Amino acid sequence: MQISATELKQKTHLLNHIEEEDIIVTKHSKPFAVIIEYEKYRKLQEELGEKENRRKIEALESLGAYRLGGKDFARIKSEMET
């Protein structure tokens, strides 16, 4: 669903539909915000975190670095796998 910021202020009952679909809020015909259901947001955050962690592990492996912030490489990797 796409709606202007002004319409959203006037029709707040539309927020009841966020479980059914994402709501894109526009301001002056340009995307301004996206409203999504909390569980979907949480899953996206987890996926981004996992992707970032995999990228860091790959960087460490390619550099041959085995110590980072007081934790050794094996410990960091084992935390990622659990």
GROMACS elastic network, one bead per residue, 0.5 to 0.9 nm:
[ bonds ]
;  ai    aj funct       b0    kb
    1    21     6  0.68826   500
    1    22     6  0.63568   500
    1    24     6  0.61606   500
    1    25     6  0.85828   500
    2    22     6  0.85466   500
    2    23     6  0.57724   500
    2    25     6  0.60063   500
    2    26     6  0.72252   500
    3     6     6  0.82751   500
    3     7     6  0.63577   500
    3     8     6  0.65580   500
    3    23     6  0.72379   500
    3    24     6  0.62597   500
    3    25     6  0.51171   500
    3    26     6  0.61016   500
    3    27     6  0.88853   500
    4     7     6  0.51932   500
    4     8     6  0.62575   500
    4     9     6  0.87502   500
    4    24     6  0.82094   500
    4    25     6  0.53244   500
    4    27     6  0.58385   500
    4    28     6  0.77828   500
    4    29     6  0.74386   500
    4    30     6  0.89982   500
    4    31     6  0.89028   500
    4    32     6  0.87763   500
    5     8     6  0.50996   500
    5     9     6  0.63244   500
    5    10     6  0.87674   500
    5    25     6  0.56676   500
    5    26     6  0.57873   500
    5    27     6  0.57530   500
    5    28     6  0.86866   500
    5    32     6  0.80640   500
    5    33     6  0.88648   500
    6     9     6  0.51928   500
    6    10     6  0.63868   500
    6    11     6  0.86333   500
    6    26     6  0.88643   500
    6    27     6  0.80666   500
    7    10     6  0.50474   500
    7    11     6  0.58802   500
    7    12     6  0.82556   500
    8    12     6  0.55037   500
    8    13     6  0.84245   500
    8    14     6  0.72492   500
    8    15     6  0.82460   500
    8    25     6  0.76849   500
    9    12     6  0.57620   500
   10    13     6  0.87582   500
   11    14     6  0.59991   500
   11    15     6  0.83570   500
   12    15     6  0.57844   500
   12    16     6  0.81469   500
   13    16     6  0.57476   500
   13    17     6  0.81737   500
   14    17     6  0.57622   500
   14    18     6  0.78787   500
   14    23     6  0.88171   500
   15    18     6  0.56931   500
   15    19     6  0.88932   500
   15    23     6  0.80904   500
   15    35     6  0.83688   500
   16    19     6  0.74637   500
   16    20     6  0.86892   500
   17    20     6  0.53457   500
   17    21     6  0.64792   500
   17    22     6  0.81162   500
   17    23     6  0.82832   500
   18    21     6  0.52466   500
   18    22     6  0.56307   500
   18    23     6  0.66249   500
   18    35     6  0.69843   500
   18    36     6  0.58014   500
   18    37     6  0.54964   500
   19    22     6  0.75549   500
   19    36     6  0.74193   500
   19    37     6  0.53852   500
   19    38     6  0.86856   500
   20    37     6  0.84946   500
   21    36     6  0.74302   500
   21    37     6  0.81844   500
   22    34     6  0.69177   500
   22    35     6  0.58276   500
   22    37     6  0.73964   500
   23    33     6  0.83142   500
   23    34     6  0.56927   500
   23    35     6  0.50519   500
   23    36     6  0.66548   500
   24    31     6  0.68300   500
   24    32     6  0.75193   500
   24    33     6  0.59367   500
   24    35     6  0.63808   500
   24    36     6  0.88419   500
   25    30     6  0.84444   500
   25    31     6  0.61038   500
   25    32     6  0.54913   500
   25    34     6  0.59598   500
   25    35     6  0.76345   500
   26    29     6  0.55054   500
   26    30     6  0.51175   500
   26    33     6  0.68121   500
   26    34     6  0.88285   500
   27    30     6  0.53481   500
   27    31     6  0.64022   500
   27    32     6  0.56561   500
   27    33     6  0.87358   500
   28    31     6  0.84220   500
   28    32     6  0.88407   500
   29    32     6  0.87882   500
   31    34     6  0.80223   500
   36    39     6  0.85277   500
   36    40     6  0.67909   500
   36    41     6  0.65242   500
   37    40     6  0.54460   500
   37    41     6  0.63606   500
   37    42     6  0.88521   500
   38    42     6  0.61401   500
   38    43     6  0.86812   500
   39    43     6  0.62305   500
   39    44     6  0.86348   500
   40    43     6  0.51618   500
   40    44     6  0.62650   500
   40    45     6  0.86968   500
   41    44     6  0.51202   500
   41    45     6  0.62430   500
   41    46     6  0.87137   500
   42    45     6  0.50838   500
   42    46     6  0.62524   500
   42    47     6  0.86972   500
   43    46     6  0.50546   500
   43    47     6  0.61828   500
   43    48     6  0.85983   500
   44    47     6  0.51196   500
   44    48     6  0.61588   500
   44    49     6  0.85521   500
   45    48     6  0.51225   500
   45    49     6  0.60878   500
   45    50     6  0.86011   500
   46    49     6  0.50486   500
   46    50     6  0.61315   500
   46    51     6  0.85744   500
   47    50     6  0.51262   500
   47    51     6  0.61362   500
   47    52     6  0.85587   500
   48    51     6  0.50927   500
   48    52     6  0.60930   500
   48    53     6  0.85605   500
   49    52     6  0.50906   500
   49    53     6  0.61140   500
   49    54     6  0.86115   500
   50    53     6  0.50778   500
   50    54     6  0.61464   500
   50    55     6  0.85661   500
   50    80     6  0.81672   500
   51    54     6  0.51633   500
   51    55     6  0.62055   500
   51    56     6  0.87146   500
   52    55     6  0.50730   500
   52    56     6  0.62710   500
   52    57     6  0.87319   500
   53    56     6  0.50588   500
   53    57     6  0.62140   500
   53    58     6  0.86233   500
   53    80     6  0.72582   500
   54    57     6  0.51135   500
   54    58     6  0.61809   500
   54    59     6  0.86045   500
   54    80     6  0.80808   500
   55    58     6  0.51467   500
   55    59     6  0.61993   500
   55    60     6  0.86847   500
   56    59     6  0.50266   500
   56    60     6  0.61753   500
   56    61     6  0.85941   500
   57    60     6  0.50872   500
   57    61     6  0.61402   500
   57    62     6  0.85907   500
   57    73     6  0.83972   500
   57    76     6  0.81694   500
   57    77     6  0.69982   500
   57    80     6  0.88036   500
   58    61     6  0.50831   500
   58    62     6  0.61151   500
   58    63     6  0.86029   500
   59    62     6  0.51534   500
   59    63     6  0.61694   500
   59    64     6  0.84877   500
   59    65     6  0.86133   500
   60    63     6  0.51915   500
   60    64     6  0.59606   500
   60    65     6  0.52991   500
   60    66     6  0.72311   500
   60    73     6  0.77837   500
   61    64     6  0.51108   500
   61    65     6  0.66770   500
   61    66     6  0.81708   500
   61    73     6  0.85996   500
   62    65     6  0.79146   500
   63    66     6  0.87784   500
   65    68     6  0.76924   500
   65    72     6  0.89400   500
   65    73     6  0.74591   500
   66    71     6  0.84208   500
   66    72     6  0.55221   500
   66    74     6  0.77934   500
   67    70     6  0.64662   500
   67    71     6  0.58738   500
   67    73     6  0.58557   500
   68    71     6  0.54409   500
   68    72     6  0.62603   500
   68    73     6  0.72638   500
   68    76     6  0.87090   500
   69    72     6  0.81986   500
   71    74     6  0.83261   500
   71    75     6  0.63925   500
   71    76     6  0.66099   500
   72    75     6  0.54808   500
   72    76     6  0.64668   500
   72    77     6  0.87987   500
   73    76     6  0.51869   500
   73    77     6  0.61303   500
   73    78     6  0.85717   500
   74    77     6  0.51258   500
   74    78     6  0.60739   500
   74    79     6  0.86391   500
   75    78     6  0.51052   500
   75    79     6  0.62401   500
   75    80     6  0.87040   500
   76    79     6  0.52200   500
   76    80     6  0.64372   500
   76    81     6  0.89516   500
   77    80     6  0.50627   500
   77    81     6  0.64119   500
   78    81     6  0.51278   500
   78    82     6  0.65199   500
   79    82     6  0.54932   500
